[in-house]
Amino acid sequence: MAASSLHTSISPRSFLPLSKPSPKPQRSQVFLRNKQRSCVSCALINDETDVIPVKSHDDGSVVVMSNETERDVNEPVVVGQLSFEGFPSSSPAADMGDDKSRESEEMDKMIDRSINATIVLAAGTYAITKLLTIDHDYWHGWTLFEILRYAPQHNWLAYEEALKRNPVLAKMVISGVVYSVGDWIAQCYEGKPLFEIDRARTLRSGLVGFTLHGSLSHFYYQFCEELFPFQDWWVVPAKVAFDQTVWSAIWNSIYFTVLGFLRLESPLSIFKELKATFLPMLTAGWKLWPFAHLITYGLVPVEQRLLWVDCVELIWVTILSTYSNEKSEARISESVIENPSSSTTPIDPSKE
């Protein structure tokens, strides 16, 4: 009886926990909670050290760096990036390759110097020999003093005879020599050693002087005499003004254009160079040529004018060639800067 009453007084509910169980969370709440935990993990990772030195085999170190980028919500995200610090390991084969390249460069420079020295010495020897042996057929019994005394006079007579036979060819040869020597002087003035000149550049300048300047100047001075056939006092200043405006503009444009084509440049780059140098070159000529042309048009005969002008042009061609090549080299360097050959990109491990 007692057992039955005890059985009835203890119900199964008494074995349940005293605290009320919490209701089962929904799936969306679980997802949000996991997301918060991941955010906390990211924040903890951000607070860790971002540079970890690691020893390498070549006494350098590998450094793991962190790079911050911005997300849509303007929060920093850590993106890993590797960089190697220390002395790079070099192999004996690479060192031998560098030594061979340096030796080949030195050999090329030595060959260029030898060629340039041979050309300069040969041309100088030929010119001096021709000038001094103008009276070789009449040297019988002459002393050295007599040879040096009559050489200038007889060379001048030979030049006048060449002008009578073929005036255009004689003036072309003179202009070609002057423009070649002027460009050589310009390169030495720019700081190049005496025998390290750019042969192609000197050849281009001499070619322009030979083919264009000599022949065009011959016909220009004849045209200028027909344009101003007067003997009044104002004729010389008028010729100087016409020379330093119309003719200088035409010749400078021809010079820069032909040199650009000989350098295998595009018409657009030639036009840009001409546009940039046209006015500076024209105004630079006004500092030299008006004073020289007072003698050209006032004292020198028509057939001898080009020789006088070419003597002054040893200075002018130096300025002209320097301007042209400085603008060309500056344009090439600007194009190299605007179009870099290679670019570096960071490593994003999330894309791997």
C-alpha positions as CSV (number, residue, x, y, z in Angstrom):
1,M,0.0,0.0,0.0
2,A,2.8,2.3,0.8
3,A,4.6,1.2,-2.3
4,S,1.7,2.0,-4.4
5,S,1.2,5.4,-2.8
6,L,4.9,6.2,-3.4
7,H,4.6,5.2,-7.0
8,T,1.7,7.5,-7.5
9,S,3.2,10.5,-5.8
10,I,6.4,10.7,-8.0
11,S,5.6,11.7,-11.5
12,P,7.9,11.6,-14.5
13,R,8.0,15.4,-14.7
14,S,10.0,15.5,-11.5
15,F,13.0,14.0,-13.5
16,L,13.1,17.0,-15.9
17,P,15.7,19.8,-15.4
18,L,14.6,22.6,-13.2
19,S,15.8,25.3,-15.6
20,K,13.6,26.0,-18.6
21,P,15.4,25.0,-21.8
22,S,16.0,27.7,-24.3
23,P,14.1,27.5,-27.6
24,K,15.9,26.2,-30.6
25,P,17.4,29.0,-32.6
26,Q,16.5,29.6,-36.2
27,R,18.8,28.9,-39.1
28,S,19.2,32.6,-40.0
29,Q,20.3,33.4,-36.4
30,V,23.0,30.7,-36.6
31,F,24.3,32.0,-39.8
32,L,24.6,35.6,-38.4
33,R,26.4,34.3,-35.3
34,N,28.9,32.4,-37.5
35,K,29.4,35.5,-39.6
36,Q,30.2,37.5,-36.5
37,R,32.7,34.9,-35.3
38,S,34.5,35.1,-38.7
39,C,34.6,38.9,-38.5
40,V,36.2,38.6,-35.1
41,S,38.7,36.2,-36.5
42,C,39.6,38.6,-39.3
43,A,40.0,41.4,-36.8
44,L,42.4,39.2,-34.7
45,I,44.4,38.4,-37.8
46,N,44.7,42.1,-38.6
47,D,46.2,42.8,-35.1
48,E,48.9,40.2,-35.6
49,T,52.4,41.1,-36.7
50,D,52.5,41.7,-40.5
51,V,56.2,41.2,-41.1
52,I,57.6,37.7,-40.4
53,P,61.4,37.2,-41.1
54,V,62.4,33.8,-42.3
55,K,66.0,32.7,-42.8
56,S,66.9,31.6,-46.3
57,H,69.8,29.5,-47.7
58,D,71.7,32.5,-49.2
59,D,72.1,34.5,-46.0
60,G,69.2,36.7,-46.9
61,S,65.7,36.7,-45.6
62,V,62.2,36.2,-46.8
63,V,59.8,38.8,-45.6
64,V,56.0,38.3,-45.6
65,M,54.4,41.7,-45.9
66,S,50.9,42.8,-45.7
67,N,49.2,45.1,-48.1
68,E,45.9,46.8,-47.4
69,T,43.2,47.2,-49.9
70,E,39.7,48.8,-49.5
71,R,36.5,46.9,-49.6
72,D,33.1,48.2,-50.6
73,V,32.4,49.2,-47.0
74,N,35.8,51.0,-46.7
75,E,37.2,48.4,-44.3
76,P,40.9,47.3,-44.7
77,V,41.5,43.8,-45.9
78,V,44.9,42.2,-45.5
79,V,46.4,40.8,-48.8
80,G,49.6,38.8,-48.4
81,Q,52.6,39.7,-50.5
82,L,56.1,38.2,-50.6
83,S,59.3,40.1,-51.0
84,F,62.9,38.9,-50.8
85,E,65.5,40.9,-49.0
86,G,69.2,40.3,-48.7
87,F,72.0,39.7,-51.1
88,P,70.8,37.9,-54.3
89,S,72.6,34.7,-55.1
90,S,74.7,34.9,-58.2
91,S,76.1,32.0,-60.1
92,P,79.6,32.0,-61.7
93,A,78.0,31.6,-65.1
94,A,76.1,34.9,-64.7
95,D,79.4,36.7,-63.6
96,M,81.2,35.3,-66.6
97,G,78.4,36.5,-68.9
98,D,78.6,40.0,-67.5
99,D,82.4,40.0,-67.9
100,K,82.0,38.9,-71.5
101,S,79.4,41.6,-72.2
102,R,81.7,44.3,-70.7
103,E,84.6,43.1,-72.7
104,S,82.6,43.1,-75.9
105,E,81.5,46.7,-75.2
106,E,85.0,47.8,-74.6
107,M,86.1,46.1,-77.8
108,D,83.3,47.9,-79.8
109,K,84.4,51.2,-78.3
110,M,88.0,50.5,-79.2
111,I,87.0,49.6,-82.8
112,D,84.9,52.8,-83.1
113,R,87.7,54.9,-81.8
114,S,90.1,53.3,-84.3
115,I,87.8,53.9,-87.2
116,N,87.1,57.5,-86.3
117,A,90.8,58.2,-85.7
118,T,91.6,56.7,-89.1
119,I,89.0,58.8,-90.9
120,V,90.0,62.0,-89.2
121,L,93.7,61.5,-89.7
122,A,93.3,60.4,-93.3
123,A,91.0,63.3,-94.2
124,G,93.3,65.8,-92.4
125,T,96.4,64.4,-94.1
126,Y,94.8,64.5,-97.5
127,A,93.6,68.1,-97.1
128,I,97.0,69.4,-95.8
129,T,98.9,67.5,-98.5
130,K,96.7,68.9,-101.3
131,L,97.0,72.4,-100.0
132,L,100.8,72.3,-99.6
133,T,101.5,70.4,-102.9
134,I,99.5,72.8,-105.1
135,D,102.8,73.9,-106.7
136,H,104.4,70.5,-106.8
137,D,105.3,70.8,-110.5
138,Y,107.2,74.0,-109.8
139,W,109.1,72.9,-106.7
140,H,112.4,72.5,-108.5
141,G,114.9,74.4,-106.4
142,W,112.3,75.9,-104.1
143,T,113.0,76.3,-100.4
144,L,110.4,75.4,-97.7
145,F,109.8,79.1,-97.1
146,E,109.0,79.7,-100.8
147,I,106.6,76.7,-100.8
148,L,104.7,78.0,-97.7
149,R,104.7,81.5,-99.1
150,Y,103.1,80.8,-102.5
151,A,100.8,78.0,-101.3
152,P,97.9,80.2,-100.1
153,Q,97.9,82.4,-103.3
154,H,98.0,79.5,-105.7
155,N,95.3,77.6,-103.8
156,W,93.1,80.6,-104.1
157,L,93.7,80.7,-107.9
158,A,92.9,77.0,-108.1
159,Y,89.6,77.6,-106.2
160,E,88.6,80.4,-108.6
161,E,89.4,78.2,-111.6
162,A,87.2,75.5,-110.1
163,L,84.4,78.0,-109.7
164,K,84.7,78.9,-113.4
165,R,84.7,75.3,-114.5
166,N,81.8,74.0,-112.3
167,P,80.6,76.5,-109.7
168,V,77.7,74.3,-108.4
169,L,79.9,71.3,-107.7
170,A,82.7,73.4,-106.1
171,K,80.2,75.0,-103.7
172,M,78.6,71.6,-103.0
173,V,82.0,70.2,-101.9
174,I,82.7,73.2,-99.7
175,S,79.3,73.0,-98.0
176,G,79.6,69.2,-97.5
177,V,83.0,69.6,-95.8
178,V,81.8,72.5,-93.7
179,Y,78.7,70.8,-92.5
180,S,80.7,67.6,-91.6
181,V,83.3,69.5,-89.7
182,G,80.6,71.6,-88.0
183,D,78.8,68.6,-86.7
184,W,82.0,67.1,-85.5
185,I,82.7,70.3,-83.6
186,A,79.2,70.2,-82.2
187,Q,79.7,66.6,-80.8
188,C,83.0,67.6,-79.2
189,Y,81.3,70.7,-77.7
190,E,78.6,68.4,-76.2
191,G,81.3,66.5,-74.3
192,K,82.2,63.6,-76.5
193,P,85.9,62.7,-76.8
194,L,87.7,63.6,-80.0
195,F,87.6,60.2,-81.6
196,E,84.2,59.0,-80.2
197,I,82.0,60.9,-82.6
198,D,78.8,59.5,-84.0
199,R,79.8,58.8,-87.6
200,A,76.2,58.4,-88.8
201,R,75.3,61.8,-87.4
202,T,78.3,63.5,-89.0
203,L,77.6,61.7,-92.3
204,R,73.9,62.9,-92.3
205,S,74.9,66.5,-91.7
206,G,77.6,66.4,-94.3
207,L,75.2,64.8,-96.8
208,V,72.7,67.6,-96.3
209,G,75.4,70.2,-96.7
210,F,76.7,68.6,-99.9
211,T,73.4,67.8,-101.7
212,L,71.3,70.8,-100.6
213,H,73.1,73.7,-99.0
214,G,75.7,74.2,-101.7
215,S,73.4,74.0,-104.7
216,L,70.5,75.9,-103.1
217,S,72.8,78.7,-101.9
218,H,74.3,79.1,-105.3
219,F,71.0,79.8,-106.9
220,Y,69.7,81.8,-103.9
221,Y,72.5,84.4,-104.1
222,Q,71.9,84.9,-107.8
223,F,68.1,85.3,-107.1
224,C,68.8,87.8,-104.4
225,E,70.9,89.9,-106.8
226,E,68.0,89.9,-109.3
227,L,65.5,90.7,-106.6
228,F,67.4,93.8,-105.5
229,P,69.2,95.1,-108.6
230,F,69.8,98.6,-107.0
231,Q,73.0,100.3,-105.8
232,D,71.4,102.5,-103.1
233,W,72.4,102.5,-99.4
234,W,69.3,100.6,-98.3
235,V,69.9,97.6,-100.5
236,V,72.3,95.9,-98.1
237,P,70.0,96.1,-95.1
238,A,67.1,94.9,-97.3
239,K,69.1,91.9,-98.4
240,V,70.0,91.1,-94.8
241,A,66.4,91.4,-93.7
242,F,65.2,89.1,-96.5
243,D,68.0,86.6,-95.8
244,Q,67.2,86.4,-92.1
245,T,63.4,86.0,-92.5
246,V,62.5,84.3,-95.8
247,W,65.7,82.3,-96.6
248,S,66.6,81.4,-93.1
249,A,63.0,80.0,-92.4
250,I,63.1,78.0,-95.7
251,W,66.6,76.6,-95.1
252,N,66.1,75.7,-91.4
253,S,62.9,73.9,-92.3
254,I,64.7,72.0,-95.1
255,Y,67.6,71.1,-92.8
256,F,65.4,69.7,-90.0
257,T,63.1,67.9,-92.3
258,V,65.8,66.1,-94.3
259,L,67.7,65.2,-91.1
260,G,64.6,63.7,-89.7
261,F,64.0,61.6,-92.7
262,L,67.6,60.5,-92.7
263,R,67.2,59.4,-89.0
264,L,64.2,57.3,-90.2
265,E,61.7,59.3,-88.1
266,S,58.0,59.6,-88.8
267,P,56.6,62.7,-90.4
268,L,54.6,63.5,-87.3
269,S,57.7,63.5,-85.1
270,I,59.6,65.6,-87.6
271,F,56.7,68.1,-87.6
272,K,56.8,68.3,-83.8
273,E,60.5,68.8,-83.8
274,L,60.3,71.5,-86.5
275,K,57.5,73.2,-84.6
276,A,59.4,73.2,-81.4
277,T,62.7,74.5,-82.9
278,F,61.6,76.8,-85.7
279,L,61.2,80.1,-83.7
280,P,64.2,79.5,-81.3
281,M,66.5,78.7,-84.3
282,L,65.3,81.7,-86.2
283,T,65.9,84.1,-83.3
284,A,69.2,82.5,-82.5
285,G,70.4,83.3,-86.0
286,W,69.6,86.9,-85.5
287,K,72.4,87.1,-82.9
288,L,75.1,86.0,-85.5
289,W,74.1,86.4,-89.1
290,P,73.0,90.1,-89.5
291,F,76.5,91.2,-88.6
292,A,78.1,88.6,-90.9
293,H,75.8,89.4,-93.8
294,L,76.6,93.1,-93.7
295,I,80.0,91.9,-95.0
296,T,78.4,89.2,-97.2
297,Y,76.2,91.6,-99.2
298,G,78.3,94.7,-98.8
299,L,81.9,93.6,-99.6
300,V,82.0,90.0,-100.9
301,P,81.4,89.4,-104.6
302,V,78.5,87.1,-105.6
303,E,80.7,84.1,-106.6
304,Q,82.7,84.2,-103.4
305,R,79.8,84.7,-101.0
306,L,79.2,81.0,-100.3
307,L,82.9,80.5,-99.2
308,W,82.6,83.4,-96.7
309,V,79.3,82.2,-95.5
310,D,80.6,78.6,-95.1
311,C,83.5,79.9,-93.0
312,V,81.0,81.6,-90.6
313,E,78.8,78.5,-90.8
314,L,81.5,76.5,-88.9
315,I,80.0,78.3,-85.9
316,W,76.4,78.2,-87.1
317,V,76.3,74.5,-88.0
318,T,77.6,73.7,-84.5
319,I,74.6,75.5,-83.1
320,L,72.2,74.0,-85.7
321,S,73.4,70.4,-85.2
322,T,73.3,70.7,-81.4
323,Y,69.7,72.0,-81.5
324,S,68.5,69.3,-83.8
325,N,70.1,66.4,-82.0
326,E,69.1,67.7,-78.5
327,K,65.5,67.9,-79.5
328,S,65.6,64.4,-81.1
329,E,67.2,62.8,-78.0
330,A,64.8,64.6,-75.7
331,R,61.8,63.3,-77.7
332,I,63.2,59.7,-77.6
333,S,63.7,59.9,-73.8
334,E,60.2,61.2,-73.3
335,S,58.7,58.4,-75.4
336,V,60.7,55.8,-73.3
337,I,59.4,57.4,-70.1
338,E,55.8,57.4,-71.3
339,N,55.9,53.8,-72.5
340,P,57.7,51.8,-69.7
341,S,58.8,48.4,-70.8
342,S,57.7,46.5,-67.7
343,S,55.4,47.1,-64.7
344,T,55.2,45.3,-61.3
345,T,51.9,44.0,-59.9
346,P,51.2,42.8,-56.3
347,I,50.5,39.2,-55.6
348,D,47.0,38.5,-54.4
349,P,46.8,35.1,-52.7
350,S,43.0,35.1,-52.9
351,K,43.2,34.6,-56.7
352,E,45.5,31.6,-56.4
